[in-house]
């Protein structure tokens, strides 16, 4: 798994250069599900997260801090993610 799709795409290319195969020898996942993820060969599996919601929550929290509306902002807000399985990983079986 790479920290972002662009690094995962680079990893796929490096694996190909080394003579190995994605996904037969190594499965690769990215994180952020960029549009490029499904434009490469093999199509990149990725984890999608709500980027807009992340920005909104971050901005709202920052505004509260700046306005001193909440002096004890230490809450953790969990945002959902979605696993997008494409061609760069062996399919999971149950």
Contact map, one row per residue, 1 for C-alpha under 8 A:
1110000100000000000000000001111000000000000000000000000000000000000000000000000000000000000000
1111101100000000000000000001111000000000000000000000000000000000000000000000000000000000000000
1111101100000000000000000000011000000000000000000000000000000000000000000000000000000000000000
0111111100000000000000000000011100000000000000000000000000000000000000000000000000000000000000
0111111110000000000000000000111111001000000101000000000000000000000000000000000000000000000000
0001111111000000000000000000010000000000000000000000000000000000000000000000000000000000000000
0111111111100000000000000000010000000000000000000000000000000000000000000000000000000000000000
1111111111110000000000000001110000000000000100000000000000000000000000000000000000000000000000
0000111111111000000000000000010000001001000100000000000000000000000000000000000000000000000000
0000011111111100000000000000000000000000000000000000000000000000000000000000000000000000000000
0000001111111110000000000001000000000000000000000000000000000000000000000000000000000000000000
0000000111111111000001000001000000000000000000000000000000000000000000000000000000000000000000
0000000011111111100000000000000000000000000000000000000000000000000000000000000000000000000000
0000000001111111110000000000000000000000000000000000000000000000000000000000000000000000000000
0000000000111111111111000000000000000000000000000000000000000000000000000000000000000000000000
0000000000011111111111000000000000000000000000000000000000000000000000000000000000000000000000
0000000000001111111100000000000000000000000000000000000000000000000000000000000000000000000000
0000000000000111111100000000000000000000000000000000000000000000000000000000000000000000000000
0000000000000011111110000000000000000000000000000000000000000000000000000000000000000000000000
0000000000000011111111001100000000000000000000000000000000000000000000000000000000000000000000
0000000000000011001111111100000000000000000000000000000000000000000000000000000000000000000000
0000000000010011000111111111000000000000010000000000000000000000000000000000000000000001100000
0000000000000000000011111111000000000000000000000000000000000000000000000000000000000011110000
0000000000000000000011111110000000000000000000000000000000000000000000000000000000000000110000
0000000000000000000111111110000000000000000000000000000000000000000000000000000000000000000000
0000000000000000000111111111000000000000000000000000000000000000000000000000000000000000100000
0000000000000000000001111111100000000000000000000000000000000000000000000000000000000001110000
1100000100110000000001100111110000000000000110000000000000000000000000000000000000000001100000
1100100100000000000000000011111000000000000111100000000000000000000000000000000000000001100000
1111111110000000000000000001111110000000000111100000000000000000000000000000000000000000000000
1111100000000000000000000000111110000000000001110000000000000000000000000000000000000000000000
0001100000000000000000000000011111000000000001111000000000000000000000000000000000000000000000
0000100000000000000000000000011111111000000011111000000000000000000000000000000000010000000000
0000100000000000000000000000000111111000000000000000000000000000000000000000000000000000000000
0000000000000000000000000000000011111110000000000000000000000000000000000000000000000000000000
0000000000000000000000000000000011111111000000000000000000000000000000000000000000000000000000
0000100010000000000000000000000011111111001111000000000000000000000000000000000000000000000000
0000000000000000000000000000000000111111101100000000000000000000000000000000000000000100000000
0000000000000000000000000000000000111111101000000000000000000000000000000000000000000000000000
0000000010000000000000000000000000011111111100000000000000000000000000000000000000000000000000
0000000000000000000000000000000000000111111100000000000000000000000000000000000000000000000000
0000000000000000000001000000000000000001111100000000000000000000000000000000000000000011000000
0000000000000000000000000000000000001111111110000000000000000000000000000000000000000111000000
0000100110000000000000000001110000001101111111000000000000000000000000000000000000001111100000
0000000000000000000000000001110010001000001111100000000000000000000000000000000000111111100000
0000100000000000000000000000111110001000000111110000000000000000000000000000000000111100000000
0000000000000000000000000000111110000000000011111000000000000000000000000000000011110000000000
0000000000000000000000000000001110000000000001111100000000000000000000000000000011110000000000
0000000000000000000000000000000110000000000000111110000000000000000000000000001111000000000000
0000000000000000000000000000000000000000000000011111110000000000000000000000001110000000000000
0000000000000000000000000000000000000000000000001111111000000000000000000000000000000000000000
0000000000000000000000000000000000000000000000000111111100000000000000000000000000000000000000
0000000000000000000000000000000000000000000000000111111110000000000000000000001000000000000000
0000000000000000000000000000000000000000000000000111111111000000000000000000001000000000000000
0000000000000000000000000000000000000000000000000011111111100000000000000000000000000000000000
0000000000000000000000000000000000000000000000000001111111110000000000000000000000000000000000
0000000000000000000000000000000000000000000000000000111111111000000000000000000000000000000000
0000000000000000000000000000000000000000000000000000011111111100000000000000000000000000000000
0000000000000000000000000000000000000000000000000000001111111110000000000000000000000000000000
0000000000000000000000000000000000000000000000000000000111111111000000000000000000000000000000
0000000000000000000000000000000000000000000000000000000011111111100000001000000000000000000000
0000000000000000000000000000000000000000000000000000000001111111110000000000000000000000000000
0000000000000000000000000000000000000000000000000000000000111111111000000000000000000000000000
0000000000000000000000000000000000000000000000000000000000011111111111000000000000000000000000
0000000000000000000000000000000000000000000000000000000000001111111111101000000000000000000000
0000000000000000000000000000000000000000000000000000000000000111111110000000000000000000000000
0000000000000000000000000000000000000000000000000000000000000011111110000000000000000000000000
0000000000000000000000000000000000000000000000000000000000000001111111100000000000000000000000
0000000000000000000000000000000000000000000000000000000000000001111111100000000000000000000000
0000000000000000000000000000000000000000000000000000000000000001100111111000000000000000000000
0000000000000000000000000000000000000000000000000000000000000000100111111000000000000000000000
0000000000000000000000000000000000000000000000000000000000000000000001111100000000000000000000
0000000000000000000000000000000000000000000000000000000000001000100001111110000000000000000000
0000000000000000000000000000000000000000000000000000000000000000000000011111000000000000000000
0000000000000000000000000000000000000000000000000000000000000000000000001111100000000000000000
0000000000000000000000000000000000000000000000000000000000000000000000000111110000000000000000
0000000000000000000000000000000000000000000000000000000000000000000000000011111000000000000000
0000000000000000000000000000000000000000000000000000000000000000000000000001111100000000000000
0000000000000000000000000000000000000000000000001100110000000000000000000000111110000000000000
0000000000000000000000000000000000000000000000001100000000000000000000000000011111000000000000
0000000000000000000000000000000000000000000000111100000000000000000000000000001111100000000000
0000000000000000000000000000000000000000000000111000000000000000000000000000000111110000000000
0000000000000000000000000000000000000000000011110000000000000000000000000000000011111000000000
0000000000000000000000000000000010000000000011110000000000000000000000000000000001111100000000
0000000000000000000000000000000000000000000111000000000000000000000000000000000000111111101000
0000000000000000000000000000000000000100001111000000000000000000000000000000000000011111100000
0000000000000000000000100000000000000000011110000000000000000000000000000000000000001111110000
0000000000000000000001100011100000000000011110000000000000000000000000000000000000001111110000
0000000000000000000001110111100000000000000110000000000000000000000000000000000000001111111000
0000000000000000000000110010000000000000000000000000000000000000000000000000000000000011111100
0000000000000000000000000000000000000000000000000000000000000000000000000000000000001000111110
0000000000000000000000000000000000000000000000000000000000000000000000000000000000000000011111
0000000000000000000000000000000000000000000000000000000000000000000000000000000000000000001111
0000000000000000000000000000000000000000000000000000000000000000000000000000000000000000000111
